[in-house]
Amino acid sequence: MIDYDASLSAEQGAEAKALAEKCRQIATRLLAGGPSLNPLKEHAKVLNANHLAEQIRRLEASVETDPSLAIGTAKELIETCCKTILAERGKPVSGTPDVSTLTKETLKELKLVPEGIHEAARGGDVIRRLLNNLGTIGNGLAELRGLYGTGHGKHGSATGLSTRHAKLAVGAAATLAVFLFETHKETKQ
């Protein structure tokens, strides 16, 4: 309906175009029924990270309609998040490290490596376990992308995963990215 309305009035003003875009975003979010990516959108704005914003838009649009693209983009989101944080902290990445290396370097830079939690700290063992698990999200997404996501050619009769799997991948990536961005923001000097 939004596109139809836009086609009726080719000479839309800036206000009408902005309203149509807002309606598109709402419709996409309602149709997706997946995790909210609004916190990530805020970080993309603050960091002026256009590539990150494009990945978020792609995730929202593909969760329901193209699970393979959503899974591939979820892995790329983690890479973008890590590279952005490392660059912001004056530790730009050279070459093409894998998502595991990027995640480890980012966790280390943010001082989130499990070794940094004192044994005597209340709940230290739980926090250490959670941080270990958090660090493996990127690895799991990379493996899932290799098997079912975009980026690799598949046999012509290969079948993909369902929307619920895409929601899992996007939700896990979003949770990790928001945690990393919030930690970066709180600890940035």
C-alpha positions as a Python dict, from the first residue, in 0.01 Angstrom:
ca = {
    (1, 'M'): (0, 0, 0),
    (2, 'I'): (287, 236, 78),
    (3, 'D'): (446, 177, -262),
    (4, 'Y'): (109, 215, -433),
    (5, 'D'): (51, 548, -260),
    (6, 'A'): (398, 665, -365),
    (7, 'S'): (328, 568, -726),
    (8, 'L'): (10, 781, -730),
    (9, 'S'): (193, 1096, -637),
    (10, 'A'): (526, 1106, -818),
    (11, 'E'): (602, 1456, -685),
    (12, 'Q'): (610, 1369, -315),
    (13, 'G'): (764, 1620, -79),
    (14, 'A'): (1035, 1542, 172),
    (15, 'E'): (781, 1512, 454),
    (16, 'A'): (569, 1259, 263),
    (17, 'K'): (877, 1056, 166),
    (18, 'A'): (995, 1050, 529),
    (19, 'L'): (652, 936, 646),
    (20, 'A'): (641, 663, 379),
    (21, 'E'): (986, 539, 488),
    (22, 'K'): (877, 530, 852),
    (23, 'C'): (568, 330, 752),
    (24, 'R'): (785, 88, 554),
    (25, 'Q'): (1007, 32, 857),
    (26, 'I'): (708, -34, 1081),
    (27, 'A'): (556, -275, 828),
    (28, 'T'): (887, -459, 789),
    (29, 'R'): (926, -491, 1166),
    (30, 'L'): (569, -617, 1209),
    (31, 'L'): (602, -867, 927),
    (32, 'A'): (938, -990, 1052),
    (33, 'G'): (821, -1060, 1404),
    (34, 'G'): (1185, -1110, 1491),
    (35, 'P'): (1417, -944, 1735),
    (36, 'S'): (1413, -568, 1763),
    (37, 'L'): (1714, -410, 1601),
    (38, 'N'): (1633, -61, 1729),
    (39, 'P'): (1921, -51, 1980),
    (40, 'L'): (2162, -131, 1697),
    (41, 'K'): (2009, 143, 1484),
    (42, 'E'): (2086, 393, 1758),
    (43, 'H'): (2448, 281, 1773),
    (44, 'A'): (2474, 309, 1393),
    (45, 'K'): (2348, 668, 1416),
    (46, 'V'): (2583, 766, 1698),
    (47, 'L'): (2881, 611, 1522),
    (48, 'N'): (2774, 749, 1183),
    (49, 'A'): (2813, 394, 1053),
    (50, 'N'): (2626, 380, 723),
    (51, 'H'): (2740, 26, 641),
    (52, 'L'): (2610, -96, 976),
    (53, 'A'): (2278, 79, 912),
    (54, 'E'): (2253, -95, 573),
    (55, 'Q'): (2316, -435, 732),
    (56, 'I'): (2043, -370, 988),
    (57, 'R'): (1800, -275, 710),
    (58, 'R'): (1895, -592, 520),
    (59, 'L'): (1842, -805, 832),
    (60, 'E'): (1497, -659, 895),
    (61, 'A'): (1394, -711, 535),
    (62, 'S'): (1526, -1067, 501),
    (63, 'V'): (1439, -1250, 824),
    (64, 'E'): (1099, -1358, 693),
    (65, 'T'): (1162, -1350, 319),
    (66, 'D'): (1518, -1477, 278),
    (67, 'P'): (1651, -1669, 580),
    (68, 'S'): (1980, -1750, 403),
    (69, 'L'): (2052, -1381, 350),
    (70, 'A'): (1960, -1303, 712),
    (71, 'I'): (2197, -1573, 839),
    (72, 'G'): (2483, -1450, 619),
    (73, 'T'): (2421, -1088, 714),
    (74, 'A'): (2406, -1175, 1086),
    (75, 'K'): (2763, -1305, 1066),
    (76, 'E'): (2870, -997, 869),
    (77, 'L'): (2707, -778, 1134),
    (78, 'I'): (2940, -920, 1400),
    (79, 'E'): (3241, -854, 1177),
    (80, 'T'): (3128, -495, 1113),
    (81, 'C'): (3063, -440, 1482),
    (82, 'C'): (3408, -563, 1580),
    (83, 'K'): (3589, -370, 1306),
    (84, 'T'): (3400, -51, 1395),
    (85, 'I'): (3480, -77, 1766),
    (86, 'L'): (3847, -160, 1704),
    (87, 'A'): (3883, 133, 1462),
    (88, 'E'): (3712, 368, 1709),
    (89, 'R'): (3968, 262, 1968),
    (90, 'G'): (4262, 321, 1738),
    (91, 'K'): (4319, -48, 1664),
    (92, 'P'): (4221, -76, 1297),
    (93, 'V'): (4220, -425, 1150),
    (94, 'S'): (4456, -510, 869),
    (95, 'G'): (4405, -797, 630),
    (96, 'T'): (4097, -1014, 642),
    (97, 'P'): (4079, -1184, 982),
    (98, 'D'): (3799, -1431, 1042),
    (99, 'V'): (3507, -1356, 1270),
    (100, 'S'): (3662, -1558, 1552),
    (101, 'T'): (3980, -1349, 1550),
    (102, 'L'): (3781, -1024, 1528),
    (103, 'T'): (3559, -1124, 1819),
    (104, 'K'): (3856, -1226, 2036),
    (105, 'E'): (4041, -902, 1961),
    (106, 'T'): (3731, -695, 2039),
    (107, 'L'): (3661, -879, 2365),
    (108, 'K'): (4026, -833, 2461),
    (109, 'E'): (4022, -461, 2372),
    (110, 'L'): (3702, -412, 2573),
    (111, 'K'): (3861, -607, 2858),
    (112, 'L'): (3586, -867, 2843),
    (113, 'V'): (3808, -1169, 2822),
    (114, 'P'): (3703, -1420, 3085),
    (115, 'E'): (4049, -1413, 3244),
    (116, 'G'): (3970, -1057, 3353),
    (117, 'I'): (3705, -1174, 3599),
    (118, 'H'): (3844, -1233, 3948),
    (119, 'E'): (3768, -1569, 4101),
    (120, 'A'): (3655, -1408, 4425),
    (121, 'A'): (3404, -1182, 4251),
    (122, 'R'): (3045, -1272, 4332),
    (123, 'G'): (2916, -1471, 4036),
    (124, 'G'): (3258, -1460, 3873),
    (125, 'D'): (3230, -1816, 3745),
    (126, 'V'): (2890, -1743, 3589),
    (127, 'I'): (3013, -1424, 3425),
    (128, 'R'): (3319, -1604, 3294),
    (129, 'R'): (3101, -1879, 3143),
    (130, 'L'): (2866, -1625, 2982),
    (131, 'L'): (3156, -1431, 2833),
    (132, 'N'): (3305, -1754, 2694),
    (133, 'N'): (2971, -1837, 2535),
    (134, 'L'): (2932, -1484, 2404),
    (135, 'G'): (3266, -1515, 2228),
    (136, 'T'): (3150, -1823, 2038),
    (137, 'I'): (2845, -1659, 1879),
    (138, 'G'): (3053, -1534, 1587),
    (139, 'N'): (3199, -1881, 1531),
    (140, 'G'): (2857, -2041, 1533),
    (141, 'L'): (2720, -1784, 1289),
    (142, 'A'): (3018, -1836, 1058),
    (143, 'E'): (2957, -2212, 1058),
    (144, 'L'): (2584, -2166, 1001),
    (145, 'R'): (2651, -1922, 719),
    (146, 'G'): (2889, -2170, 557),
    (147, 'L'): (2625, -2441, 566),
    (148, 'Y'): (2304, -2246, 499),
    (149, 'G'): (2372, -1877, 450),
    (150, 'T'): (2468, -1668, 152),
    (151, 'G'): (2823, -1634, 34),
    (152, 'H'): (2889, -1989, -82),
    (153, 'G'): (2749, -2170, -383),
    (154, 'K'): (2521, -2460, -305),
    (155, 'H'): (2401, -2764, -493),
    (156, 'G'): (2102, -2677, -709),
    (157, 'S'): (1864, -2887, -499),
    (158, 'A'): (1994, -2777, -158),
    (159, 'T'): (1735, -2663, 94),
    (160, 'G'): (1783, -2388, 346),
    (161, 'L'): (1675, -2319, 699),
    (162, 'S'): (1347, -2169, 807),
    (163, 'T'): (1253, -1826, 935),
    (164, 'R'): (1287, -1936, 1297),
    (165, 'H'): (1652, -2023, 1236),
    (166, 'A'): (1709, -1683, 1076),
    (167, 'K'): (1549, -1519, 1380),
    (168, 'L'): (1784, -1716, 1606),
    (169, 'A'): (2090, -1605, 1407),
    (170, 'V'): (1979, -1241, 1391),
    (171, 'G'): (1881, -1236, 1758),
    (172, 'A'): (2215, -1381, 1868),
    (173, 'A'): (2411, -1141, 1646),
    (174, 'A'): (2207, -842, 1765),
    (175, 'T'): (2252, -936, 2131),
    (176, 'L'): (2629, -967, 2092),
    (177, 'A'): (2659, -647, 1887),
    (178, 'V'): (2452, -439, 2128),
    (179, 'F'): (2651, -570, 2426),
    (180, 'L'): (2980, -489, 2253),
    (181, 'F'): (2868, -143, 2143),
    (182, 'E'): (2731, -59, 2489),
    (183, 'T'): (3052, -179, 2654),
    (184, 'H'): (3254, 24, 2404),
    (185, 'K'): (3048, 334, 2479),
    (186, 'E'): (3073, 293, 2856),
    (187, 'T'): (3445, 222, 2863),
    (188, 'K'): (3568, 448, 2582),
    (189, 'Q'): (3831, 693, 2702),
}
